């Protein structure tokens, strides 16, 4: 029933103005009473805007009669009564809509919290659902371990030379000789090939030249030299 200026239905001061409606639950603000003539009296409790209430009540009764006629139940409709439990301003109507929306959200959340989680896939009839099966195999570790390096670092060929004793004060620094003495370089001699030997008999030595006439010979030279006074001694003077 949609009638302008009607905000909502109300269950009355004690919440007793309700009627059971199996498909939709309870109908708040609607009370149905059986009359003696076999018809049914309907009492409505409504909340409306600030409008003339008598005219609004006549519109509500006319809307109820038209609805029964459409359903083919006009012979069962008895007396229709209209009661207004509250009249609201425009601001109050907005606040009421906000509260109703918040209450609906809270009711949905509470219902979801009470609903058990869905079960797993259903098995055959009479068999409870089974839990999920873990994987058959565990993760396989790597087949080989990391290989160490093939060769170790090679130590140096020669060990470091330890330092000698400290030098005395004022002494010149001593330098260590080189590890190897320098190799002296030999002079390169040029090889001269010998002269070829002459063929035939060997040559004879040249004869000394004969002294010329008038030239003194070796004996004559010695006799011609002056006599050394130191070498000339007389017997008995030594």
Secondary structure, 3 states (H helix, E strand, C coil): CCCCCEEEECCCCCCCCEEEECCCEEEECEEEEECCCCCEEEEEEEEEECCCHHHHHHHHHHHHHHHHHHHCCHHHEEEEEEEEEEEECHHHHHHHHHHHHHHHHHHHHHHHHHCCCCCCCCCCCCCCCCCCCCCCCCCCCCCCCCCCCCCCCCCCCCCCCCCCCCCCCCCCCCCCCCCCCCCCCCCCCCCCCCCCCCCCCCCCCCCCCCCCCCCCCHHHHHHHCCCCCCCCCCCCCC
